[in-house]
Amino acid sequence: MDKKTQRKDRRFKRKIRSRLKVKDNFSRPRLCVFRSSRYIYGQIIDNTTGKALLGVSSKDIESKKEDKGKIDISFRTGEELAKKAKEKKIDQIVFDRSGYKYHGRVKALADGARKGGLKF
């Protein structure tokens, strides 16, 4: 096995472990995160039906001059996601980090969503 395959396997195992904890809470929708090398995506998914209620991508967010990189853009992506969720009257969610470690851009997106008014 090469290193790339091992990294994917470790992420997949973390994803399964964290998804079991998230799936137990059907009363609230979940905020699912996908992180690529260039962008970060956030979707709010209804746990009972498995359908996406809304989604936001860092592609949609214009970068500002004061942004210091991907972390600042991820933070603003979380704020935008929270704003759209408030419009649909969603205020409590469960955070699904999809096997990514909770630091860097994933943490910034969560902090932005919290600042926008979502409760985890």
Buried (B, 14 or more C-beta within 10 A) or exposed (E): EEEEEEEEEEBEEBBEEBBEEBEEEEEBBBBBBBBEEEBBBBBBBBBEEEEEBBBBBBEEBEEEEEBEEBBBBBBBBBBBBBBBBEEEEBEEBBBBBBBBEEEBBBBBBBBBBBEBEBEE
